[in-house]
Amino acid sequence: MAQYRLIGMSGSLRSGSYSNAILATLRERFADRAALELYDLAPIPLYNQDYEGEKRPPVVKQMLADIEAADGMVFCAPEYNHSIPGVLKNAIDWASRPAFASVLAYKPVAVMVSSRGPLGGARCLEHLKVALDSCLCRVTLAREVIITAAEAKIKDGRLADETCLAFADAAIEALLKEIAVWRAAQTT
């Protein structure tokens, strides 16, 4: 039985997404210790401040309840136009309300990025960390996970590159330790 419940959010909606493949790989690799749910962001409508609180659409209310119930989150995204893909930023915007008291406040999270290019992803990673920091997330301290030339490292829908797997595994290990520390702190 998995000890922790994690939500994985990808910044890509496309079939064959490298970010989705990375999250699926991590779900399998940590299945004995964590249940990693790959969250579908396609149904989430665009954020609109007119629909906060009780006016939130039901699908958004469900996403917020799922985030609140999770022990932690794993974000994996490609870099779009030197930043966070809109679909992921939109989900973060919904989940960040009310400011400083949202379901993201103090939530342990791990972040990683994927890219087809040799340098892409680094800017997305930094922007993602800044956005999550502004939500008061507990961004896990680990070596940065930037998976470049992803199309050559994904085989049969799974991350197969041993070096990248080691970095991604270490980020999840750090996240699980952060969750354990956070749980212990809350019981004392």
C-alpha positions in Angstrom: 0.0 0.0 0.0 1.4 3.4 -1.0 2.3 5.6 2.0 1.8 8.9 0.3 -0.7 10.4 -2.1 0.8 12.7 -4.8 -0.8 14.6 -7.6 1.2 15.0 -10.8 0.4 17.9 -13.0 1.8 18.2 -16.5 2.1 21.4 -18.5 1.2 19.5 -21.7 -2.1 18.3 -23.0 -0.8 16.6 -26.2 -0.8 12.9 -26.7 2.7 11.6 -26.5 3.7 14.4 -24.1 7.2 14.0 -22.7 6.1 15.5 -19.4 3.3 13.0 -19.1 5.7 10.2 -19.9 8.1 11.4 -17.2 5.3 11.5 -14.6 4.0 8.1 -15.7 7.5 6.7 -15.3 7.8 8.2 -11.8 4.3 6.8 -10.9 5.6 3.3 -11.7 9.0 3.7 -10.1 7.5 4.9 -6.7 4.3 2.8 -6.7 5.3 1.0 -3.6 5.7 4.2 -1.6 3.5 6.8 -3.3 0.3 6.8 -5.3 1.0 9.4 -8.0 -2.2 10.5 -9.7 -1.6 12.1 -13.2 -4.1 14.9 -13.1 -5.9 15.9 -16.3 -6.0 19.6 -16.7 -7.9 19.7 -20.0 -11.3 20.2 -18.4 -10.2 23.1 -16.2 -11.7 26.4 -17.5 -9.7 29.6 -17.8 -9.3 31.3 -14.4 -11.8 34.1 -13.9 -11.8 36.0 -10.6 -15.6 36.5 -10.9 -15.9 32.8 -10.2 -14.0 32.5 -6.9 -15.2 30.9 -3.7 -18.6 29.2 -4.0 -19.0 30.4 -7.6 -16.1 28.1 -8.7 -17.0 25.6 -11.4 -17.5 22.1 -10.1 -14.4 20.7 -11.9 -12.3 23.4 -10.2 -13.8 22.6 -6.8 -12.9 19.0 -7.4 -9.3 19.9 -8.4 -8.9 22.0 -5.2 -10.3 19.2 -3.0 -7.9 16.7 -4.7 -4.9 19.0 -4.1 -5.9 19.6 -0.5 -6.2 15.8 0.1 -2.8 15.1 -1.5 0.4 14.9 0.6 2.4 16.6 -2.2 2.6 17.4 -5.8 4.9 16.9 -8.8 4.9 19.4 -11.6 6.5 18.5 -14.9 6.3 20.9 -17.9 7.8 21.8 -21.2 8.9 25.4 -21.7 6.5 27.5 -23.9 7.8 30.9 -25.0 10.4 30.9 -22.2 7.9 30.3 -19.5 5.2 28.1 -17.9 2.7 26.5 -20.3 -0.7 28.2 -20.0 -2.6 25.1 -19.0 -0.4 24.6 -16.0 -0.2 28.3 -15.0 -4.0 28.4 -15.2 -4.4 25.5 -12.8 -1.9 27.2 -10.4 -3.9 30.4 -10.7 -7.1 28.6 -9.7 -5.4 26.7 -6.9 -3.6 29.8 -5.5 -6.8 31.5 -4.3 -7.4 32.8 -1.7 -4.0 34.3 -1.6 -1.7 33.0 1.1 -4.4 30.6 2.4 -5.0 28.4 -0.6 -4.7 24.6 -1.0 -1.2 25.2 -2.3 0.0 27.0 0.9 2.7 24.9 2.5 2.1 22.0 0.1 5.3 20.1 -0.5 6.1 20.1 -4.3 8.7 18.8 -6.7 9.3 20.5 -10.0 10.9 19.3 -13.2 10.9 20.3 -16.9 11.3 18.6 -20.2 12.4 20.0 -23.5 13.2 18.9 -27.1 16.0 21.3 -27.3 19.4 21.4 -25.6 18.7 24.4 -23.3 15.0 24.7 -23.1 13.2 24.2 -19.8 15.5 26.2 -17.5 13.4 29.4 -17.8 10.2 27.5 -17.3 11.7 25.8 -14.2 12.7 29.2 -12.7 9.3 30.7 -13.5 7.5 27.7 -12.0 9.5 28.0 -8.8 8.7 31.7 -8.5 5.0 31.1 -9.1 4.9 28.2 -6.6 6.9 30.3 -4.1 4.3 33.1 -4.3 1.7 30.5 -3.4 3.7 29.6 -0.3 4.4 26.1 -1.6 7.2 24.1 0.0 9.3 23.7 -3.1 11.5 20.7 -2.4 15.2 21.3 -2.2 16.8 18.9 -4.8 19.1 19.2 -7.8 17.2 20.7 -10.7 15.6 18.3 -13.0 15.9 19.6 -16.6 15.4 16.9 -19.2 16.7 18.2 -22.4 16.5 16.4 -25.8 13.6 14.6 -24.3 12.5 12.9 -27.6 15.7 10.8 -27.5 15.3 10.0 -23.8 11.7 8.8 -23.9 11.2 5.2 -25.1 7.8 3.5 -25.4 6.2 6.3 -23.4 8.6 6.2 -20.5 11.7 8.0 -19.5 14.6 5.7 -20.2 17.7 7.8 -19.8 19.6 6.6 -16.6 21.1 10.0 -15.8 17.8 11.8 -16.1 16.1 9.0 -14.1 18.6 9.5 -11.3 17.8 13.2 -11.1 14.0 12.7 -11.3 14.2 9.9 -8.7 16.3 12.1 -6.4 13.7 14.9 -6.6 10.9 12.4 -5.7 13.0 11.1 -2.8 13.5 14.6 -1.6 9.8 15.3 -1.9 8.9 12.2 0.1 11.4 13.2 2.8 9.9 16.7 2.9 6.4 15.2 3.3 7.6 13.0 6.2 9.2 16.1 7.9 6.0 18.1 7.4 3.9 15.3 8.8 6.1 15.0 11.8 6.1 18.7 12.4 2.3 18.8 12.4 2.0 16.1 15.0 4.3 17.7 17.5 
